[in-house]
């Protein structure tokens, strides 16, 4: 579990477990999941981002974001101008960048078309439905990387419950299931070295059969 070498953007080198998971996700993107009845084109489309568009819009209006990095974007379908995204005020938009008014950069190491590691920094870094798919030993450097790419803000959403999807080896796709407090401690620890970067993390848990969102932010 030793991580002492340095990756391209200043973080530790990914573990062997990270590489194993990466191969699994590339296989799912390419082949889909016949067992679950999911074709490759519909596997990890990036749909979960829509649940947070209203929050991101409010943040953008406060912070004036102009650039954005979607870290772990999947197939990034919501960035293609063929959708009908409805906003709380009744307005509609065809894609995420139209909603937020930002220049969006897409990155997902598990999907080859977007696997090239981005350069530079971005006003907003978004990471939704990603971190719980990563192994616990890699999460400190991954969260550090989110902050290192950000100029002003990091927004993340994590699920604190098992996934419906499984990996090709039968393992649950949510390999790190932790409490809101665990995620709070992780982000608090990493953010101490980035005092100029604000953040918000939405931890979604199941309580009495219902999804409940706990919101973490810089104190």
C-alpha positions in Angstrom: 0.0 0.0 0.0 3.0 2.3 -0.1 2.6 5.4 -2.3 5.8 7.4 -2.5 6.3 8.2 -6.1 4.8 11.3 -7.7 2.2 11.4 -10.4 1.9 13.9 -13.2 -0.2 16.4 -11.3 1.7 16.2 -8.1 -0.2 13.4 -6.4 1.0 9.9 -5.3 1.2 7.2 -7.9 -2.0 5.1 -8.2 -2.0 1.7 -6.4 -2.2 -1.7 -8.1 -5.8 -1.8 -6.9 -6.5 1.4 -8.7 -5.1 0.0 -11.9 -7.2 -3.1 -11.5 -10.4 -1.1 -11.0 -9.5 1.1 -14.0 -9.3 -1.9 -16.2 -12.7 -3.1 -14.9 -14.3 0.2 -15.7 -12.8 0.4 -19.1 -14.2 -3.1 -19.8 -17.7 -2.0 -18.6 -17.6 1.2 -20.8 -16.6 -0.9 -23.8 -18.8 -4.0 -23.3 -21.6 -2.9 -21.0 -23.1 -5.4 -18.6 -25.1 -8.2 -20.2 -25.9 -9.6 -16.8 -27.6 -6.3 -15.8 -29.0 -5.6 -19.3 -27.0 -2.5 -19.8 -25.5 -1.9 -23.2 -22.1 -0.2 -23.5 -23.6 3.1 -24.8 -25.7 3.4 -21.7 -23.0 2.4 -19.2 -21.9 5.4 -16.9 -23.4 8.1 -19.1 -22.8 10.9 -16.5 -26.5 11.3 -15.8 -26.0 11.8 -12.1 -24.6 15.3 -12.7 -28.1 16.6 -13.5 -29.2 16.0 -9.9 -26.8 18.8 -8.9 -27.2 21.3 -11.7 -29.4 23.6 -9.6 -26.8 23.6 -6.8 -23.9 24.2 -9.2 -25.9 27.1 -10.9 -26.3 28.8 -7.5 -22.6 28.4 -6.7 -21.7 29.7 -10.2 -23.9 32.8 -9.6 -22.0 33.4 -6.3 -18.5 32.6 -7.5 -18.6 33.6 -11.1 -17.1 30.4 -12.5 -15.9 30.6 -16.1 -14.0 27.3 -16.3 -14.9 23.8 -15.0 -13.4 20.4 -14.9 -15.7 17.3 -14.6 -13.4 14.8 -12.9 -14.8 11.3 -13.6 -17.3 12.5 -16.2 -18.1 9.0 -17.6 -19.5 9.3 -21.2 -20.4 12.9 -20.4 -23.8 12.7 -22.2 -25.2 15.7 -20.4 -22.6 18.0 -22.2 -24.0 17.1 -25.6 -26.6 19.7 -26.8 -29.5 17.3 -27.2 -31.0 17.3 -23.7 -33.8 19.0 -21.9 -32.4 20.1 -18.6 -35.1 21.8 -16.4 -34.1 24.4 -13.9 -35.9 25.3 -10.7 -37.1 28.6 -12.2 -38.7 26.9 -15.1 -36.0 27.6 -17.7 -34.6 24.9 -19.8 -31.2 24.2 -21.3 -29.8 21.7 -23.7 -26.5 20.9 -22.0 -24.6 21.5 -18.7 -22.3 24.2 -20.0 -25.3 26.2 -21.2 -26.8 26.0 -17.8 -23.6 27.1 -16.0 -22.1 29.3 -18.6 -18.7 27.7 -18.3 -16.0 26.3 -20.6 -16.1 22.7 -19.5 -13.2 20.2 -19.6 -14.0 16.5 -19.4 -11.8 13.8 -17.7 -12.4 10.2 -16.9 -9.5 7.7 -16.8 -12.0 4.8 -17.2 -13.3 6.0 -20.5 -10.7 6.3 -23.2 -12.1 9.3 -25.2 -11.7 11.4 -22.1 -8.8 9.7 -20.4 -6.1 12.3 -21.2 -5.1 13.9 -18.0 -6.0 17.6 -18.1 -3.5 20.4 -17.7 -3.9 23.6 -15.7 -6.4 24.7 -13.1 -10.1 25.4 -13.2 -12.5 27.7 -11.4 -14.7 24.7 -10.5 -13.9 21.1 -10.2 -16.9 18.7 -10.1 -16.7 15.0 -9.1 -20.1 13.2 -8.9 -20.7 9.5 -8.4 -17.0 8.8 -8.6 -15.2 8.6 -5.3 -17.2 5.7 -3.8 -16.0 3.7 -6.9 -12.4 4.2 -5.8 -10.4 2.1 -3.3 -10.0 3.6 0.2 -6.2 3.6 -0.1 -6.3 5.8 -3.2 -8.8 8.3 -2.0 -6.4 10.7 -0.2 -4.4 11.4 -3.3 -7.5 11.5 -5.5 -9.2 14.1 -3.3 -5.9 16.0 -3.2 -5.9 16.0 -7.0 -9.4 17.5 -7.1 -8.1 20.4 -5.0 -4.9 20.7 -7.0 -6.9 21.2 -10.2 -9.2 23.8 -8.6 -8.8 27.6 -8.5 -11.9 28.4 -6.4 -14.2 25.5 -5.7 -14.5 21.7 -5.4 -17.9 20.1 -5.6 -18.4 16.3 -5.0 -21.2 13.9 -4.4 -20.7 10.4 -2.9 -23.0 7.6 -2.3 -22.8 6.0 1.2 -24.6 2.8 0.2 -24.1 -0.2 -2.1 -24.5 0.2 -5.8 -26.9 -1.7 -8.1 -24.1 -2.2 -10.6 -21.4 -4.8 -10.2 -17.9 -5.1 -11.7 -17.0 -7.9 -14.1 -15.7 -9.9 -11.2 -19.0 -9.7 -9.3 -17.8 -7.1 -6.8 -20.1 -4.2 -5.9 -19.2 -1.1 -7.9 -19.2 1.0 -4.7 -16.1 -0.4 -3.2 -15.7 2.3 -0.5 -18.9 2.7 1.5 -18.3 5.1 4.4 -20.2 7.4 6.7 -20.7 11.1 6.2 -18.3 11.7 9.1 -15.6 9.7 7.4 -15.9 11.8 4.2 -16.0 15.0 6.3 -12.7 14.0 7.9 -11.1 13.2 4.6 -12.0 16.4 2.9 -11.2 18.4 6.1 -7.7 16.9 6.2 -7.0 17.4 2.5 -8.4 21.0 2.4 -6.0 22.2 5.1 -3.3 22.5 2.5 -5.7 24.4 0.2 -7.1 27.2 2.4 -8.1 29.3 -0.7 -10.3 26.6 -2.2 -13.9 26.3 -0.9 -15.7 23.0 -1.2 -19.0 21.3 -0.8 -19.6 17.5 -0.6 -23.0 16.0 -0.8 -23.1 12.6 1.0 -26.2 10.6 0.0 -27.2 7.9 2.5 -30.2 5.7 3.0 -32.4 6.2 6.0 -35.8 4.5 6.5 -35.7 3.5 2.9 -35.3 7.1 1.7 -32.3 8.9 0.3 -31.0 11.6 2.6 -28.3 14.2 1.6 -25.8 15.4 4.1 -23.9 18.5 3.0 -20.3 19.1 4.0 -18.6 22.4 3.4 -15.6 24.3 4.7 -16.4 25.7 8.2 
